[in-house]
């Protein structure tokens, strides 16, 4: 699957969900929305809404319990894939491009805030092909087998951020006020509410202030609050907590192809491409794997095609070192030892072994 196809699918699937829901509204078919999706008496609630409902009612609601169990199972199996492939909020947030203009220098500026767009905030990749410096090799060496955390030694713990505080606040307010308060401002619910209100407006229904208030509130959330998904959304916080048990579709790097391990060269393209701040090459430096939305951006950004996303992690097989005096050994030593040459990583050994880390 190439980059264009992936991006097209990530837009087409949420739009298809909107179309199906809209047809359901028009035909009174009762398919519901992503907040409560189902047919007839069979329905599945949003996990956050299910939790809020039970806290508000102070009792275990069978429908909410079943919905929550199904959501937890889906998150354990697929992680935060919902955020990248189903949620309509990222698609609607593309409206931010409407509020940007190109400056005379050719860059992009944000007219609402006077700052560069989200793309400018992403870390820049190193120039591919440049050799790793001594300090960078020391960082890699120090992070492996030294108790500092490394992809091959320890699982980096995820940080608790503002989303988790908002998650706790939304559940607390549901218990205090007796109804899921956050559902009133949830952008997913507001998107479907806007669709329904527009349909009622054109079908001759009663015109109320909600026709204006709901779309304005939605625009304020996804356009003005540029970091809604990464800093505010309690649903993504809930999924990241459950997603710590997820082990499927994690990016796997082929060390024989990766520029860092095969050539000792800088790259960082996969880390720069990740919208969640994950560094697939050095997981200890970025966000936790539980934040991965399975969007495949890192797979498509790799200049040498070294990243794949298998359903289950591959077993780390033992790799035999090259025989003494063999072709691989001669190849690994070629061009080394000259004064002024940058340190290179042995092409025939894994990264940790080539920099002298203890296994």
PEMOQUI-V781189 format. One line per field, one symbol per residue. ss: DSSP state (H for helix, E for strand, C for the rest). psi: psi as a letter, one per 40 degrees, with the letter a starting at -180 (. if undefined). A space follows every 50 residues. Layout:
ss = ???
psi = ???
//
This chain:
ss = CCHHHHHHHHHHHHHHHHHHHHHHHHHCCCCEECCEEEECCEEEECHHHH HHHHHHHCCCCHHHHHHHHHHHHHHHHHCCHHHHHCCCHHHHHHHHHHHE EECCCCCEEECCCCCCCHHHHCCCCCCCCCECCHHHHHHHHHCCCCCCCC CCCCCCCCCCCHHHHHHHHHHHHHHHHCCCHHHHCCHHHHHHHHHHHHHH HHCCCCCCCHHHHHHHHHHHHHHHCCCHHHHHCHHHHHHHHHHHHCCECC CEECCCCCHHHHHCECCCHHHHHCCCCCCCCCHHHCCCHHHCCCCCHHHH HCCCCCEECCCECCCCCCCCCCCCCCHHHHHHHCCCCCCCCCCCCCCCCC HHHHCCCCC
psi = hidddddddeddddddddddddddddefefeaaedghahbehihihdddd ddddddefihhddddddddddddddddeafddddedheddddeeedddei ihideeahihddeeiiaddeeiiiiihheiiiidddddddddeheeeehi dedihhiiihadddddddddddddddeeigddddehdddddddddddddd deeeihhieddddddddddddeddgdfddeedhdddddddddedeheifi hhhhdedhddddefiicedddddheefhgddgdeeaiideehefeedddd dheefehigidiiihhihhhiiiheiddddddeheieihehihihheeii ddddefih.
//
